[in-house]
Amino acid sequence: MEPGARYVALGSSFAAGPGIAPPAPGRPRGSLRSAANYPALVAARLGLHLVDVSFSGATTRQLLTGKRRGVAAQLDAVTADTRLVTLTSGGNDVGYIGGLTLASLPWPVRRRALAGRGAGEGSDERFARLAAAFDDVLAEVRRRAPGATVLLVDYPAVVPPEGGPDAVPLRPEVLVWARDTARLLAGTTAAAAQRAGYASVAVSAASAAHHAWSARPWTTTGRSRVPFHPTAAGMRGAAGLVLASLGVRDAPGA
């Protein structure tokens, strides 16, 4: 990929990088976009012209429609001269991080907030809608930028894998729900990429030992100012994996 090529970064907070300093210059209010998120690191390493439109809180469908009045749809940034597109999305569609955040609240609040949030309750419908939204977004990306390399980058691990540390301050049923949701989210992302003929970057698998309670976490715990989101190390790790998928083998984390 030639230096100066247009790179468009799409997605929600796991692409935007809320809480990671420094903030991106001129970022829209509410986007919480960092100048040290994985798209910025990839662009700097390859010398690309980054157009980062990631926006915290966005759902996958909102990439097409815009998250709120006055903020353009993220897909509007994808033009015919775009040569690289990355997409990290889906957690907001299925209530993943919201559910974990609620689970970390004091018990009386947590009990009310988590009512009806079992892994099996409504999950099929939510993930079916997410799959359809991915298909629509990727079809539009292909229409707008047929010559672009497109990578679907999934979420880093938040909770430890089964058999992990016992000191995690989440109830067993919440851990089961979180693992199931993360697994389904990773699978839905990879399947969407395959249907569209694009590649996926499995940050989820690569970060299994870097969960929020590990010695070298790629995500934060519920006690963080931005709970259950990527750390600066997590963004570096994701950037390394993206670069490796593009053939840059000397990248950190590759």
Secondary structure, DSSP 4 states (H G I P E B T S, - for coil): --TT-EEEEEESHHHH-TTPSSBPTTPPTTT--BTTSHHHHHHHHHT-EEEE---TT--TTHHHH-SSTTS--GGGG--TTEEEEEEE--HHHHTHHHHHHHHTS-HHHHHHHTTT--TTSSHHHHHHHHHHHHHHHHHHHHHH-TT-EEEEE-PPP-SPPTT--TT--S-HHHHHHHHHHHHHHHHHHHHHHHHHT-EEE-HHHHTGGG-TTSSS-SB--TTSSSTT-B-HHHHHHHHHHHHHHTT-TTSTT-
